Amino acid sequence: MARKPGDRKDGKLLRDIDAMHIIVPMLYPNRCDNEAFISERIDLTNVNAYLESKNASEPEYKYNLFQVIVTAMLKVLTLRPKMNRFITNCNVYQRNEVSASFVVKKLFSDEGAEALAFIHSKGTDNIDTIHNEIFRQVSTCRSDKLDRSSESMEIFKKLPRFITRTAIRGVICRLDKHGWVPNSLIATDPYYSSVVLTNLGSIKLHSGYHHLTNWGTNSVFVAIGEKKPRPFFNDDGSVEMRDSIDIGLTIDERIADGYYYSKCVRLLKKLLECPELLELELQEKVEY
């Protein structure tokens, strides 16, 4: 489809929206001033059984909880397209693709470098294709090769600080508002993805709030806490200890309303409690 005046290379300007969604970004232009935080606890009983089944054949790269959550979030964003909107320069856009990003720690040490992974999904993807793509991305990130965005940023390190400051604040940030930042700088920038995920559980931390940024276009941030046994109440009032994780979602509240968000969270919980649904294509609807 041809790009119309006002569209960006990464999103279509939403023209047929209600007056409130036209006016609110003008009244509250900064993404960081419009964050809504949602916290959910997920029972992992079914996910554990599912992963055990998927790994029974001993694949070279085992299926894990993080891959399940990445796939579940991509399916939520595919089936709930308002979650894949972004606001910049006081305009609302529908993103052209559904994507996910995360940071890969090359070595678990204080000096260990970080790399950026970026998943470009298609409606025909499922848990298996996402698993394979994450394997490819993680393998690349843990090599000595820099991702495209990190490689481009290295240029600024070599310049005098006042030139870097002028280039970033005076030029790059202005280009960002209009979607004109060169692809070489943002190809793997997580803040240009549909959802950023951070696996805090991998470094033994609890889930919690993580801010959005005014840079880029990201409207959804997901923080995944440590997996551990926690008490759950059964229907008869008894208490049972089950493996679980806490998930924190920070969302730009301007892109949709509370009712829409609540259905997105219910869908996410459904997918994580019935992980076999992730074997369906991302675009295939589910009842929840």
N, C-alpha and C positions, 0 to 999 in steps of 0.2 A: 504494500500500500504506500502511495506517494506521501512524502512528508508535507504537511500543510504549514502555512505561516504560523509561528508560535510553538510548533512542535520542536522537540529536542532530538538528538541522535539516540538518546536512551529512553525517551518517553513521549507519549502523545498528550498534548494539552487537552484537559477535559473542559469542553465548552458547554455541554448540556448538563450542568449541575445546579443544585438549588442555590439561592442567593446567599444563604448562610455560609456555604463552603466557598463562595467567591469572596465574601467580606472578611471572614475570620482570619485567613492568612495575611490580610492587609492590616488587621488590628494586632495580630500576634505573629510577626514575621519570623521569629527565631524558633527553630525546632527544639532547642534545649529548654525553652520556656513552656513547652507544651507536651511534657512527658506524662504518660500514665503508666503506673507500675502494677503488674499482676503477678502474684505468686501462687504456684500450684504444687501439690505433693502428688507424686505418681507412684502407684503400687507396681512393682517390677516383677511380680510373680509370673505373669504371662510372658513378659519380655525375656526373662531368664530361660524359661522353657523353650521359647522360640529360638533364641540364640544357640542353645545347646543342640537343638535339632539342625539348625543351619550349619553348625560347625562339626556335626557328626562325621561328615565325609573328610574332615581335616583339610580344608582349603589352605592354600599357601598363605593367604592373608585372611585371617579370621574375621567373621562378622562380630561387631561389638555394639555396645549401647549408643555410642556417639553416632555411628552410621544410621542407626534406627531413628534417633532424634532428628538428624539432618534430613533424612528422607521424609519423616512425618511433617516437619516444618515446610518443606518444599511442596508437599501435597496440600497442606492447609493453605498456603499462598496461592497455589494453582486453583483450588476450588473456591477460595474466598478472595476474589481479585481486589477488593478494596484494601486489603492488607498489603497489596503490592503497589500502592500508590506512594507518591512522594510530593512534598511541597518545597519549592525553591523559588526565590525571587517573587514571592507572593502569589504564585500560580500552583494549581494542582495538576499533577501529571499521572497517567497510567503507565507504569514501566513496561518496556517492550519485551522483557523476558523475566523469568523467575530464576533467581540466583541465590547462592548461599556462600558465605566466606568465613574463614576462621584462621587463627594464627597457629602455626606449627612450630613447636620448640625443637630446634635441631639437636640439642643436648640438654638433659635435665641437670643443669648446674647454674650457678650465679652468672657465669660468663657465657653460657650457652646462647648462641644467636637465635633470632626468630626469622621465620619466613611467612609469606602470606599465601594462603590457598583460596582459590575462587572456583566455585562450581556453577557452570552454566547448564541449567536443566532444560529438558524438553518434556512436553506433555506425555510422551511415550515412555519416559523413564520409570523405573521402579527401584526397589531396594537393591536388586542385583546390579543394575547398571550404575547406581549411585555408589555402591560399595566398590565397584571396579574403578570408578573415577576418583574416589577418595584415595584408593591405593596408589593410583598413578600420581596424584597431586602430592601426597605425603612422601612418596619415594623421591620425587623431584625436589621437594622442599628440604629434605634431609641430606641432599647432596650439597656440594660446595657451590653449585650454581645459584645465582640470585634470581628471585622472581622479577618480573618486568618492572613493577613499581619501585621495588627496593633498588634495582639497578639504576633507574632514572634518578632516584633521590640521592644516590651517591655523588652525582655531579655537583649538587649544592654544597656538599661537605668540603669540596675543594675550593670553593669561592670564599672571598672575604665575607664576614658575617653581615656587614651592612648591605652588600649586594644581594645576598640571599634573602635578607629581610625585605628589601625593596621588591625583589622578584616575587616572593611569596605573597606578601600583604598587598602590594600595589598592582600586581598583574594576575597571578594565579588565582587568588581568591575572587577577583572580579570575573575571570573566565568561568570559575566554578558556578557562579550565580546563573550563568546563561547556558551552561552545558558545553562550554568550548574548551575545557581542559584537554590537552593532547592525550590520546589513548596510551601513549608510552608512560605517562605519569600515573594513570589510574587503572591500568589493565587489571591489576590484582589488588587495588585499594579496597579493603573491606567496606568502607563507608560509601561505596558506590554499588553495593549489592542489596538485594531484597531483604535479606536477614543476615546479621552477624551472630555467630555463635561462639561462646567461650566455654570450654570444658574445665571449669574450676575444680571439679572432682578429681581430675587427673593430677592435680597438685595438692590434694587433700584440703580443699577449702569448701566452705558452705556456699550455697547459692545466695544471690542477693541482687540488689539494684545495681545496674550499670547505666550510665548516662548515654544519651544519643549525642550527636555532634551537629553543629551548624554547617560544617564542611560536608560536601558530598550529598547523597540522596537517600541514605539508609533511614528507614522508618521503624524497623523492628530489631531489637537486640535481645538475645536469649542467653542467659547465664545458667549453666548446668552445675548443680552442686554434687557433693560427694555421695556415692552410693553407700548406704548403710541400713541396718535393721531399725525400723521405727514401729511404734504401736499403731494398730488399726482396729477400729471397733467393728465387730460383726453385727448382723441384724438382731441377734439375741442379746446384745449388750456385752458379750465377752470380748476380751482384748487379745489380739494375735500380733506377734512380731513378724513383720514382712520386710524384705528388701525394698528400698524405695529411694527416690531422689527428689529433691526440691528443684523446681525450675522457676526462674524469675524472668518475666517478659517486660521489657520497656518498649512502649509504643508511642508514636506520635499521635496524640489524641485528636488531631485535626482531620485525619484522613477518613475516619468513620465514627460511628456512635457506640455507646456502651453496649447496646443490644447486639450489634454486629460483632464486637469484640468477644462478648460472652459466648456466642455461637462458635467463634473461632477456637476459643479455649476448650469448649466441649468437644469439638472435632479433634483437636490435638490429643486430649485425654483418651478419646475413643480409639484413635490410631495406636497410641502407646499401650493401651490395655488390650487391644486386639491386633498385634503387630503383623499377623498374616495378611491384613488388609493392605500392607505396604508392598505386597507382591503384585497388586493391581497397578496399572499405569497411573501416574500422578493425576492425569486428567479424568480418570474414571471415578464417578461419584460414589459415595458410601452413605448409608443411613446412620444417623447419630442423633 
